[in-house]
Amino acid sequence: MEKRPTFGQWVKVTWLDLLTLFAVGVFAFPVYYLAFPIGVRVFPLDVHIDQNNSTSTATSVIPPSLAYPARRQMVSNWLIAIIAIAFPTIVILLMQIRIRNFWDLNNSLLGFCYALLTSAAFQSTVKAFVGGLRPNFYDICKPDIEHAKNHNKTGLNGIGFRKDMWTKDVCTTTNDSSLRNAMQGFPSGHSTTMVAAMVYISLYLNAKLKVFANYHTPLWKLVALVLPILGAVLLCGTLIIDNTHSWYDIAGGATIGTLVSFAAFRMVYPSIFDWRINHIPLNRNMPFDGQSRRDLVVTTRAGWRSPVMENDATSVSNLGDDGLEGENDAGLRAANGVA
């Protein structure tokens, strides 16, 4: 794992992952634009008939939660994509100025790609086949109850307990793309992407800065750890402010992004939270030997980044929660006030 491979050697060991990443990416985008929802979604439209002599006029009352105005997003799709891709990549590259290990760079970037593309494919599939109404649905749909009389393709209009449930047949908009998008609110793709990216880079920062380790870390490291999460929360919050998504759309996307990023990080590093080993890149062909290392991190405090010698490797199974060895280091434990 220490020797940098040639490009051909690298492709030989990573080609299957690269092919899979490409396949996942190719799958995610067409399924979002081409797949059709499972079943027919109905939505409430409370219709009142006002009798006036021999004529009657149909008026409708709609739920306020789906009647917000359709307006431009505060943060564009492209900007969110650029931030989600560029920020973690730049952080990982900057870390390599100190770490200088090819396989650590390889694992961290591949893990990031795992998190981003897998979560994107997951949410795209759920969004395309299940979906949900956005808060601005009615403003885009522009429903007219009379429209259903001539466009009742599903036969599901005017159904339910009070006959107040209708389908998109009542929509008068001619923009099919916008209407389709208005019915694909769950889960939020923006929150999935942002949370997957920022949670992954936070896990990486925790491992490399040793924020939660065997010594009292400075506050700036905690700030560095939570800043990506804060950025993700703020960007997700704009989706509520501009009425693009409901809170549960964002919660669903954030859950997907978090779970996939945890899984992706664990695939390329031996632990998520164990500070003794969560900075060591895993080998593809050899099992992790349980040996802790003091290099491959950015911090230099508390003995981290000490030169790694063959006799300096310490078995994780022989370490206590305080990071000191067992019976062989009883004197060192006593010197540190550890019983």
N, C-alpha and C positions, 0 to 999 in steps of 0.2 A: 504493500500500500504506500510505501515511501517513494518509490521510483516513478517518475513521470513517464507515461507511455507515449509511444508515437501515435500519430493520428489514426493510423491503421489499427493499431492495437486497441485504442480507445473505442473505435467503431465496432471492433470485433466483440467487445464485452458489453456494449450498450445498444447494439443495433435493434434488439428486440424491444427495448424500452422506447427507443426513438420511433420505431414503427408503430408501437401501441399508442404513443402520444399523438402521432399523426392521425391514426385511425379514430381516436377519441375526439380530436378536434374536428375532423371531417364529419363525424357523426353528430356532434353537438349543434352545429349551425344549420344543416338542412332540417333536422328534426324540429327545430324551433320554428322554422318558416313554413314547413310543408305538412307537418303532422296535424291531425284534426282532433279536437277534444273528444273524450270518451262520453258518449251520450249527448243529450241536449240540455243546456243550462237554462233554467227559468229564473226569472227575477220578479219582484213584486211591483205592481203598478195598480194603485188603488183608484178604480174608475167610478165616477159619480155621473149619473144621468140627470140633467136638469130639464124638467118638462116645462115647455113654454107653448101653451095652446096645443097646436097640432104638431109641433116640431120638438125634437129632443137634441141636446148637445152633450157630447161626451167630453168630460174634463177628467184629468188624472191628478192624483196626489202621489208623489214619489218619496222614497226614504231619503232624508237629508244626507245620510252617510255615503250615498252614491251620487249625489247631485253637486259635487264641487266643480268649479270651473276647470276646463281643460286649458292648461297654460304651459309655456315652455319650462323645461327642467332648469333648476338653478345651476346644476352641474351637468354638463353634457355627457352623453355616453362615451364619446371618445376621450374626454378628459379623465373620466373615471377609469377607463381601460389603461390609459397611459400611466396614471398614478399607481394603479394596482400592479402593473408590470415593472415600471421603472424604479419606483422607490425601493422595493425589496432587492432588486438586482443590484442597484447602486450600493446599498448597505452591505450586501454580501461581498461585492468586489472591493469595497473599502476595507473590510475586515481582512481580506487577503493581503493587504499591504503589510500587516503584522504577522499573519498566520503563515502565509507562503507555503501552502500545501495543495498540490493539484487535486488529490482525491477528496479533500475536504470541500474544495470549490466545486468539484464534479457532483458530489453528493448533495450539497446544499442547493445548487441550481436545479438539479434533476428533481429533487424533492419539491422544490417550489413549483416546477412545471407539473408534477403529479397533482399537487394541491389545486392549482389553478384550473387545469383542463378537466380533471375528474369532477370537481365541483360544478364547473360550467356545464358539462354534459349531464350531470345529475339534475340540476335545476332546470335546464332546458327541456328535458324529458318530462318532468313533472309539470312544468308550465304549459307545454304544448298539449299534453293529454288531459290534464286536470284543470289548471288555471283557476281563475277567479275574477270577479268584477273589481275594477279599479274604482277609487273614490270619485273619479271624473267620468264614470261610465255613461250616465244619462246625458251629460253635456255633449258627448261624442255620439251617442246613439240617437239622440233627438227623437224620442218615442212619440208615436201618434197611434192611438188605439184603433182608429179607423183603418190604418194601414194594414192591420192584421186580417181584415176581412178579405182582402184580395191577395195576401201573401202568407197565408197560413200553411206553409210547407210542412210543418211538423205535426199539425193537428193538436199541439199542446198549448195553444193560447187560450186564455180565460179559464184556467183550471185551478184546482186547489179548493180549500175550504170556502173562501168567499169569492172564488172565481177571479182572484186578483193576481195570478201568476201568469207571466207571459214569456215569450222567447224573443230572440233578436228579429223575428218577423215584424215586430212593431217599430223597429228602427227605421228612420227615414234617411239616414246618412247614406251617401253614395260612395264613401271612402271605405271599402272593404278592409283594407289594411289597418286603418286606424281602429275600426270596429273590432277586428280580430285582436289587436293589441290591447284594447280596452277590456277584453274578456280573458286576458292572460296575466292577471296581477299576481297570482301566487305560484311559486314563491318569487321574491324579488331577486332578479338576476344581478342587479347592482350590489345589493347587500351581500349576496353569496360571494361574488368576486372580491369585493373589498375586504370582507371579513376573512375569507380564505387567505388572501395575500397578507393582511396585517397580523393575523394570528400566527401564521407561519413565521413571519420575520420576527415576531416577538419571542417565539420559542427559540429561534436561532440566536437572538440577542441574549436571552437568558443563559443559553449554553455557553456562548463565547465570552460574555462579560462576567459570568458566574455571579449573577444577581442574587440567587438563592443558593449559597454555597456554605463552606465551612469557616467563614470569617464574616465580620461585620462589614458589609459592603457600603460604599458611599451612596448618598441619596441620588446623585446624578444618574446612576445606573438604573435605578427604579424609574426615574423620569424617562430615560431612553427606552425602557421596556414598555411603558404604558402609552407613550406618544403615538405609536402606530394604531393602538386600539382606540385612542381618542380620535384620531383622524378617521377611522372607519365609522365610529359612532356619529361623528359630525356629518360625514357624507351621507350616511344612511338617514340621518335626521332631515336632511334637505328633501328627501323623497316624501316625507310626511308633510313638510311645509308647502311644497309645490303640488301636493295632492296626486302625486304619481302612484303612491302605494299606501295601503293601510298598514297599521302597526304589525298586524299578524303576518302580512306578506314579508315584511322586513325581518320579523322574528324567525320565520321559517327559513328564509335565505341565510340569515346569520347562523342558524343551527347547522344547516348543511355545510356552510363554509368552515365553521369551527371543527366539526367532526372530521371532515375530509382533511383539513390541514394537520390535525393531530395525527391521523393515520399516515399521512404522507411523511411527516417528520420522523415518525417512529420507523418507517421503512428504511430510512437512510442513516439513522443514528440509533444506538442501542437502547436509549431511554429518552423519555420526554422530560422528566423532572429529577431524575437521579443526577445530582451535580457532579458525581465522581466520574461519570462516563458519558453524559449526554452531549459532549463535544467531540466525541471520537467517531469518525465516519466508518460505517460498516463496510466490510469486504464482501464482494459478490460471491466468491467461491470458497471462502473460509469462514467458519463460525467465529463469533466474537469470543476471545479467550478470557474475558473477565478481567483483563489487566487495565488498571487506571493509568492515565498519562497526564503529565503536567504541562505538555505543550498543546498546540492546536487551539489555543485560546488567545484572547486579546489582553486580558488582565495580567498583571505581574505581581499582584499582592499575594500575601500568604503562601509564597513558594510556587505559585503558578508560573508556568513558562520556564521552569528550571530545566537545564539540559537533561535530556532523556538518555539514561544509560541502561544497559541490559539488566543490571542488577538493581535498578531503581524502580522497575515496574512493580506495582503492588496489586495483588489480587483483590478485586472488589469484595469477594466473599470473606476476606480477612480484614475488611475495614468496618469500623463501627459507624454509627450515624454521625459521629463527630469528625470522621475522616481520618482518625488515627488507627494504627494497626493494633492487633490483639495483644496476646501475652508477650510477644517479643518486644513490644514498645511500652512496657509498663512504666518505665522510668520517664519516657516522654509524656505519657498521659499524666503522671503525677506532676511533672513540671508545668503542664498546662492546666492543672487544677481539675483534671478529669478523673473521676473515681473509677 
